[in-house]
């Protein structure tokens, strides 16, 4: 038997404003919902050395 803990999700954490161009670039490469915990291994496989 497994129990599930529901953790409330709040607003995204703040980030360094200097990273804004990188965040925008990531959104243009893949849809924002493409960055999910269940596909991290798949995404890393396509980047040599990661």
C-alpha positions as CSV (number, residue, x, y, z in Angstrom):
1,X,0.0,0.0,0.0
2,X,1.4,3.4,-0.9
3,X,0.4,6.8,0.4
4,X,0.6,10.0,-1.6
5,X,1.6,13.3,-0.1
6,X,0.1,16.3,-1.9
7,X,2.4,19.3,-1.8
8,X,0.9,22.6,-2.7
9,X,2.6,24.3,-5.6
10,X,3.1,28.0,-5.4
11,X,4.4,30.6,-7.8
12,X,7.8,29.9,-9.5
13,X,10.8,31.0,-7.6
14,X,12.5,34.2,-8.6
15,X,15.5,34.0,-10.9
16,X,18.4,36.2,-11.7
17,X,17.2,38.8,-14.3
18,X,20.4,38.2,-16.2
19,X,19.1,34.7,-17.0
20,X,16.0,36.1,-18.7
21,X,17.5,35.7,-22.3
22,X,18.3,32.0,-21.5
23,X,14.8,31.4,-20.1
24,X,13.3,32.9,-23.3
25,X,15.6,30.8,-25.5
26,X,14.5,27.6,-23.7
27,X,10.9,28.5,-24.4
28,X,11.6,28.9,-28.1
29,X,13.5,25.6,-28.3
30,X,10.8,23.5,-26.7
31,X,7.3,24.1,-25.4
32,X,7.4,25.1,-21.7
33,X,5.6,21.8,-20.8
34,X,8.4,19.8,-22.4
35,X,10.6,20.3,-19.3
36,X,9.1,17.7,-17.0
37,X,10.6,15.3,-14.4
38,X,9.5,12.3,-16.4
39,X,11.5,13.1,-19.5
40,X,14.8,14.4,-18.0
41,X,16.8,11.3,-19.1
42,X,15.4,11.6,-22.6
43,X,16.4,15.2,-22.9
44,X,19.9,14.6,-21.4
45,X,20.5,11.8,-23.9
46,X,20.5,14.2,-26.8
47,X,23.2,16.4,-25.2
48,X,26.7,14.8,-25.2
49,X,28.6,15.2,-22.0
50,X,25.6,15.8,-19.8
